[in-house]
Amino acid sequence: MVNNVVDELIREKVKLSKINEYQIKIKDEEYAEFEINFFARNKINQDEILNLLEENKINYQEFKKYLMGELAWNKLINGLFFRLTSISDLEVDELISKNPSLSVEQAENLVIQRQLDLQSSKLLRDIMNEATIEYK
């Protein structure tokens, strides 16, 4: 478990380094919308989380800092790779057949997000591998 925590902290530092390299900035409005979507997407009540943070003596600003990092990383990945994404009717149809409650637009967004998530993972892995090679 300790190794997982250390690995995650290293990944966060690597992400922050890339975010700073590309000078990614987050506006207050962007953050507010992202936070609302975060709670909705994860089906979490905001008040419950704030109470949980308080009970565990975790400053809300630390939570906000984490979300800001995620938003900035997403913004970086979108900027680098969004133009490379493509949507096929087959992928959209497959998603809708598995989850009929999805609209076509939602399915298209999921396809794009899946591609961006893959690019994000690949970029992070490549950066980590490059750092490992340089360290050796």
Sequence and secondary structure as in RCSB ss.txt:
>XXXX:A:sequence
MVNNVVDELIREKVKLSKINEYQIKIKDEEYAEFEINFFARNKINQDEILNLLEENKINYQEFKKYLMGELAWNK
LINGLFFRLTSISDLEVDELISKNPSLSVEQAENLVIQRQLDLQSSKLLRDIMNEATIEYK
>XXXX:A:secstr
 HHHHHHHHHHHHHHHHHHHHTT    HHHHHHHHHHHHHHTT  HHHHHHHHHHTT  HHHHHHHHHHHHHHHH
HHHHHHGGG    HHHHHHHHHH TT  HHHHHHHHHHHHHHHHHHHHHHHHHHHHHHHH 
